[in-house]
């Protein structure tokens, strides 16, 4: 549809209809001292050629995983994605189609999301999955709300080893509800089942444990969820890494009731922090209160297989204040990318990626601990991420490696970690993209910065 500016007569008609003399009256509520009166201080207009040169020069100052060796993680990982993902998702029928909301959504989009739901359910070992959420943090918050709405209880137990940004979002989402968030303190980098047991009560709606956790340590889901299930109706909520499911026990195999996670590793590039993809799966008993929408498969009157939206009546656009979810959209294009990624690789491919991540991470950890003064913080098992204690200021380590073209990891004391640590811990992630040469180079850099 072409966009046509309003002309003067049309504006005058609108002013008269709502009873104002000019558009400025609409902004009278804004204090005059913060109104922009003099106009914006913008650079002079440029020709197309000049603009392209200026933007290219500005973009050349950006550096990240696209032109540096990346060992950063903590929820966002530098994986390899086949070129066919971009080729398919850039097709106009996918790239411009609106997220399924109405019944008239195209059969192609609906089928893609049905396949996505099926793949996530199989990946997690659970019965159902929805058509995606915004990102890992909001998926965790929706998982907590799902447990609260299902049990009508007022307390959530949250592992202190959960990604700090997820905890921050969870606090924000639950801030206006009469809900208590109890943080479970860790022992040697993970949550002991006895800690869960000590905090259980008939008021606990759910127990949230992430594995591998923020330190990279693999949690005892079996033990923690066993304690959670000793209290009737309490939901065991697993926060998972989808790639790790290729070699580790899935949430379903560990008796989780609900699984939430970040889908960025499934075909979605780092891309300056987003957009990403929220994953949510659960046992079938939670289907009626599952947030977002679910796509179902049926037959039309001619017996042909067709796809349709089902169970969206709990959303606010239909039920208003009685809705159990305020999710207004999903990451449709990101979910499509994830589905193509999982289809292209299959279970064997994901297992191979996970195996390479495991082996390369353990090789790097082994080589780092050969350096004087460098040591692993925790003794527990890890997947592709682990934490080391630096023998000098961690900021110095990060800056030195960055100057040599290597993003060496995430400082646990950094601002995005929300006070996770005050020490010199460095969280390092290794994916299948990292070569032996790159890994050995990182070890050499650590040796240089703290000889």
C-alpha positions, 0 to 999 in steps of 0.5 A: 500500500502506498503511503500518502501524506495528509494535505492541509485541508485534511489536517484542518478537518482533523483538528476541528474534529478533536477540538484543537487549533494546531498539532502543537496542542497535542504536545502541551503535556510535555514540559516546555523545558524538554521540548525541542524548539530549535530543531534537530542538530543534523548534518547537512543532506548528502547525495546517495554516493556520499551517504553510502561512503559515510555509512561504510566508514561508520560501519568499519568501526564496528568489530565483533564475532564477524571479524574477531575470534570469539570465545564469548558466551553467557547465552549467545554463541558463535556457531556456524550456520549453513548458507541455505538458511539465509537463502530460504528465509530471504524469500519474500513469502517468509521474510514479509509474512506477518506472525500467525495471529489470525486464522487466515495466516498462510498454510506455508507459515503455519506448516513451518511453525508446526514443524518448529513446534514438533522439532522443539518438543523432540529436542527437549523430550517433552510433549508440546512446544509453542510457536516461539517467544521473544528470547530466552529471558522472556521464555523463562519468565513465561515458564514461571507464569505458566507454573504460577497460573497452573498451580495458583501458588505464590512462590518461585524457587530460582537457582542463583546459577541462572543467567543473571539477565534472566533473573532480572527479567523474571523480577521485572515480569513478576514485580506487580504480582503477589509472587515471592522469588526465592533465590537458591544459593549454589555450592561449588557452582551448582545447586544441591538437591538438599538446597531445593529440599530445604526451601520447598513448601506447599506454596512453591509453584515452580523450581527453575534450574539452568543447565549448563548454568551461567558458570558453564557447570552441568547441574543435577537436574535429576536430583533437584527435580526429584525434590521439587516433585515431592511437593504435589503440583510443583513444576520442575522448570529446566532452562536449557541450551538446545545444542547441549541436548545433542549430548546431554540428557534432555529436560524430559529425560530429567523429569522436567515439567517445563523447559525454557531456553534461548534459541539463538544457537539454532541458526540465528547469528549474534547480530549485535544482540538480537533479535533472538528466539525464545523456546518453551516446551512442556508436558501435555497437562500444561497445554491449556495455559501455554503462552503464545499460540500453538499451530495444529494439524487437521484435515479439511472437508476434502480430506487434505492435510491442513494447518490451523491456529489452535488454543489461542483463546488464553491471549489478551486480544481475545480474553482481555484481562482474563488472559494467561499470556500477554505475548503479542507476537512471536519471533516468526522469522527466527523460529523459521531459521531454527526450523531450517537449521534443525532440518538441515543438520538433523539429530546426527548433525546437532550431536556432532556439533555438540560433541565438537563443542564438548571436546574443544572446550575441554581441550582449551580448559586443559591447556589453560590450567597448564599456565601458572596461576590460571585455574578452573573455578569449579570441579563440576562437569561442563559442556562448552563453557567453563570459568577460570580465575585469572591471576591478574585483573580480568579487565586487563585480560579482556582488553589485551586479547581484544587488542589482538583480535580475540574476544576471550570471554565474558568477565563475571564482574562485568555490568551485564552480569548484574553483580554475579562476581566481584573477582577476576573470573572469566567465563569462556565459551567454545563452539565448533567454529573454533579451530585448534590454532585459534584455541592455542592462540588464546592460550598463548595470549593468556601466557603473555598477559600474565606471564 
